[in-house]
Amino acid sequence: MNLWFEFLVGFWVIFPAYIANGLAPVAKGKRRMDFGKTFYENELFGAGKTWEGFLFGIFCGTIFGILQIFSHSYLNSIAIEYGFVLPKLSLLSVIFISFGAMFGDLVGSFIKRRMNLERGKSSPLLDQLDFVFGAFFFALFFLYVSPTAILLIIVFTPFVHLAACFIGYEIGIKEVPW
């Protein structure tokens, strides 16, 4: 399979994660996931990680994943004409891909707090890829994604993430443009 097709397959699988991670800040949650607790004198996750955002992200990623499930036969027939196949997602897989994105983001936040980075401070690559690693980790329990497709998404995601964050900042959803 050529690189373009590998990328499309990877994007198809990771799309619910992009939605989950991108729309979580829209919830503007108030209930901190760490309940204000600290770990070695630093916040556990930080004030930006809320139950509302976590659950809203999973919900949004799942809804878009369901749309992918319903559109699969049509879009896959087009993909087949071009010589590749889109993996068939299931409700369980899109829930776990969305959950994985939010879980990966939470782990990234935990790591940033251990590095003494305050909320909103940039951590290149960790900020852009934590949710991708979490999503692919859980996706691989449900479907095969080639290492090439995963690598292409890892290379592509920082650019998309930075653009999406900048747009979110400009329209007032995010507090920082990264």
N, C-alpha and C positions, 0 to 999 in steps of 0.2 A: 504494500500500500504506500502511496506517495505521502510526503510530509503534509501536504494540504489536507488530504483525507484524514490522516492521523490527528491533525489539529482539530478538524471538525468533530471527530468522534470524541476527543478529549473535552472539547467545548460543550458538546451535547451532554456529557456526563456531569461536568462541573457547573453547568448553568444554574441549577437550583442553589448551589453554594454561593455563586455570585449574587443572586437575588437575596438570599438570606443575609449575607454579610453586608450587602449594600443598603438594605432597607431597615435593618435593625435600629439604626439611630433615629429613624422616623418616629419610633415609639416614645421617645423622650421620657424614658422610664425614671422612676423615683426610688424604687426598692432595690437597693444594692444587693448583688449576688453574694458579696462577702460579708454582708451585715455589719460593715464598718470594722471588721476584725483585722488584726495585723499579723504578720508573720515575720519574725526577726526584725521588728521595728518598722516595717514597711506595710502599706496596705496589702491585703491579700491579692485583690484584682484591681481595685480602684473604683472610684465613684462612677466611671463611665460604663461599667458592666452591671446592667440591671436585669432583673427577672423579666420585666416587660419587653426590653429589647431582645433578650435571648429568645423568649417564646414567640415574639412577633417575627423575628428573623426566621425561625423554624417554620412558622405558619406561612409566611410569604414564599419561602423557598419551596415548601410543599405544594402550595397552590400553583406556582409556575411549573413545578415538576408534574403535577396532574395534567396541566395543559400539554406538556410534552408527551405524556402517556397517551392522551387522546389524539394527538396529532402524529403519533409515531408511524402508523401505517401509511399515511399520505407522504410524510417527509422521507420515510425509509424507501418508498417506491421511487422517489426522485434520486435518493442516494444510490440505490442499486443501479439505476441507469448510468450513473457516473462511475460505478465500479467499487463501491464500498457499502458497508452496512452500518446503520446506527444501532447501538445496543438498545434492547427493549428494557425500559425502566419499569419498575413496579412501584406501587404505593409505598411499600416498606423501604425500597431503595431510596426514593426521593426524600422520605422522612429522615432517614439516616444520613444521607448526603447533606441535607440542610442542618441536621443536628451536628454532624461532623464539622461543618463550617463554623458554627457558633462555638462548639467545643474547642476547636483549634484556635479561634480568636481569643477565647478565655485563657487557654494555655499561653498564648503569646503575651497576653496582658500580665499573667503571673510572672513570666520570665522578665518582662520589662520592669516590673516592680522589684524583682530580685537584683536587677542591674541598676537599681536606684534611679530609674527614669521616671519622671513625674508624668502624670496623665497629660496627654497631648504632645509630649515630646516625641520626636521622630526616631524611629529605629529602622533604618533601611533594611529591606528584605523581610525582616521579622513582621513588620506592619503589613506588608503586602502578601506574604505567603503563609502565614500561620493558618488561616482559614482553608487554604487550598490543601495543605498537608492533612488537616483534620478531615476534610471532605473526602479526599481520595482514600485515606485510611479506612473510613467506613464504607465507601463505595466498593472497595475491593472485596468486601464480604458478600456482595450481591452480584457483581459483574466483573468481567475481565476488561481491563483497560491496559493497553500496551505501554511499556516503559517509555517508548517514543512519544506517545500521546501525552503522557503525564509530564515528560520533560518539556514538550512544546508549550503546554499550559503554564508550567512554572516560569518559563522565559517570557511568555506573553502577559501574564497576570500583573506584574508590577506596573506596566504601562497603563493597563486598563484601570487598575486600582488607583493609581495617582490621578488619572483623568477624572474618575468617578468621585474621588475625594475632593478634588478641586471644585467640581460642579456642586457637590453637596455643601461645601463651604460657601460658595458664592450665593446659593439660594437659602442659606441659613440653617441647614440641617446639621452640619458639622461645625465644631468650634475651631478646628484647625484644618488647613488645606492638605493634609497628608493622612 
